[in-house]
């Protein structure tokens, strides 16, 4: 999917909501456990209930890989069930030496090889350019690079003042500036946590045209208002990810309905921040 396609979807739905399918079999409604594929049945109902309210789904591969072959099969069924006009993210956080990254790219971007045809994959920048460029060789595919994450551990390296560069930049700033040479605003996005409210304006200055994938709204302390007011650009430029508060809105048989209500609340607030 191209950047223009994504922007047009945002304009049409007046939403920049990404729903994270971090589906834990221990947290789904118990009555689903008798289904042949409980994870897929849960995801199917979440997708049916929310597909008109979001522009992206993010599948966190760890929740599926942890279940072995059955989990992988659930991930395949879930991916295939997502409508083609919705942006799909493999939240796999890959990144390795070049020939290994080439295989990761094949696994998530090459449908003839793996069955998957995701639009984007999350990746770690630590191993440098040759660990990322194999993903960028696929036309209309995206790398979403971990830059400034929303978790507590972001302070260990990304914002540690003891490892600032000679230019007094934090590591995350060095990552953004350096990696901008690897791709462009049409094939690279960045993960920026909503918990870093005070830094959003500076980051948007560094990345005026790129899309940002923003986790950390709600339980982690970030607010949609802060992210929207400081992060929107002329083509929106934001995908705000919400997972647990939507998909686990209820443990009862009405979980799809409750997930929709939660997604509607967020999408309604997003609509108020968009001028198109």
N, C-alpha and C positions, 0 to 999 in steps of 0.2 A: 504494500500500500504506500502511495506517495504522500508527501506532506500535504499537498493540495487536497488529496482524497480525505485525509484525516481532518483537515480544517473544514471541509465541506460537511462532513458528518457532524462535527461540533456545531456548525452553523444550523444544520437541519434539526438536530436534537436539542440545541441550546444547553448542552451539557458537556463537561470535560471529565466525566466520571469514569474511572477505571475500577472494575470490581475484581478483587483478588480472590481466586479460587484456591485458597490455602485449606483444602478440605481434609479435615482430620476425622477418621472413622470413629474416634472416641467422642466426637462432639456432634455428630449428626443425630437426628431423631431416631430413637431406638427401633421404631417400627420399620425403618428402612433396612435394618440388618437382615431381614428375611428375603430381601431382593437378591437376584442373581449377582448384580453388581451395585452394591449400596452406594458407593462413591459416585458412580455415574448417575444413578437415579437421583441422588441429592443435587448434583451439579445441574442436571437436566431441568429440574424444577426451579432452581435458582435462575438459570438462563431464561427459561420461559417467562419468569416473573419480572425480569429486569432488563431484557434486551432492548427495549425501546427507551430506556433511561440512561444507558451508558454508551460510551464510544469505544471501550476497550475491555477485554478480559485478560487478566494476568494469571497464568497457571504456575503456581510455585511447585517446581518439579520435585522438590525434596519430599513433599507430602505423598507423592505417588511412588517415587523410587524406593522409599522406605518399605513399601509393601511388595517389593519384588515384581515378578512378572504380572501378577494381578493388578498391581498399582499402575504399571506401565500401560496395561490394556485399558484401565479406567481413564488414563490420561489421553490415550488415542481416541476413545469414544467421546470424551468431553471435547477435545479439540475439533473433532469432526462435526459435533453438534452445534458449535458456535456459528452463527450466520456469517456468510462470507464478507459482508460489508462492515463487520466489526473488527477493529484492530486487535491482533492477538500477540501476547507477550509470553515468551518462555522465560520464566523467572528462574534461570538455572545457574546464574552467577559463574559462568565458565571463564576460561582464560588460561592458556598453557602455551608451550612452545608451538611454533608455527604448524608443524605437521599434525600435532594433536588438535590444535584449534580448527584446522581444516576438517577434521573428522567431526568435531562438535558442530561446526557449521553445517556439514552434510546431514547430521542427525536431526537438526531442528529446522533447516531451510530447504532440504531437498526431498520433495514428496516421493519421487521415484525410488529413492534409496531407503527412506525411513517411514514414509507415510505422513510426516509432519511438514507443514508449510507455514510455520509461524511468520508473522511480520517482523518480529523483533526478539532479541535475546538480551538478557542482562549479563554483563561481563565485568570482571575485576581488572583494573589497569596495572596491577603490580608487576607483571612480567613484560610490559612494554608493547611497543608498536607491533612487533611480529606476532604477538598473541592475539591481536585485535583485527588486523587487516584481513585475515582469511574470511571473517564474517562479512566484511565490507565488499568482498568480491561478488556478492549476490545482488543482482539488480532489485531495487525497491525493497530491500531489507534493511533493518536497523540494528545498530548496537546501542544499548542503553548502558552507559558506563557508570560504575559506582564512583561518585565524586565525594559527596558529603552526606553520609547516611544518617538515619534518624535514631539509631540505637546509641546506648550509653558508651559503647566502645569506640564511637567516632572520635572521642577525645584522646584515645590512646596514640593514634598516629595522625589522623586527618587534621586535627586541630591542636596538636601538641606543640606548645610554644618552644619546647626544647629542640624540636627538629625543623624549625623554620629555615628557609633558604637564605642565601646571602642577601637577597633582596627583601628580607623580612616577610616573606610570604609563607602562609601555611602550606602544608603538603597538598591539601585538596585544591588550593589555588594553582599550585604547580602542575597537578594532574590535569586540571581543566585547560590551562594554557598550552601544555605540551601536547595533549591529545587532540586539540583542535586542528593540528597539522595532519592528523591521520585520516580525517573524514571531513564532513561538512554538515550544515543544518538539514540536509536532505537525507542523511543516513546515520546520524548520531544524535542521541539524546543523552541526558545526564540524570542520575538519581540524586536528588537534593531533598533532604528530609525537612518536613514541615516544622520540625522542632527548632530550626535555625532561623527563626523569624527575623532577627536583627541583621542577617547576612543576605537576605534575598535580593535587596536592591543592588548590592555589590555584585552578586552572582549574575543578576540580569544584565548588569553593565558588561561583564565578561562575555556573556552569552546572549546577546540581544535577540537573536533569531532562532535559537535552538528550542526544541521542546524539552521540558523538564518532567521527569516522572517523580511525583511527590508522594511518598508515604509519610505516615506519622500524624495524620489527622485524628483527633479524638483522644483515645486512651493514652497515647504517647505525649499529648500536650499541645500539639500543633492545632491551629484553627484555619478553617477555610477562608475566613475573612482576611487574615494576615497574608496567606499565600496568594490569594487573588489580587489584593491591593498592591502587592509588591512584585508579583511574578508574571502577571499577564503581559503579553506583547500583542502586536497588531494581528497575528494569526493565532491568538489564544496562547499557544506555547506551553500549555500545562496539561498534564494528565495527572489528576489527583487520585491516588489509589486508596480505596477503602476495602477492607477485607472482613474482619471479624464482626464488626458492628452490623454489617449487612447479612452475611451468610449465616451467622449464628444468632439472628434476631429472635428466633424461637426454637425450642426443641420439640414443639408439638407438630401435629399434622398440618397446621396452617403456616409452616415455616416459610413457604414461598410467598404467601401473602404478607407476612411480617417483614420479610426481606424487601419486598417491593415498597412497603410503606417507608422503611428506613432509606432506601435508595431515592424515593420520591422527595423526601425531605432535603436530602443533600443536593439532588438535581435542581430542585426549586431554588435553593440558595444560589447555586451556580448560575442559573438563568439571570438572576438579578445583577450579576457582575459582568455579564456579556452585553456588548452594545450592538451586536449584529444578530 
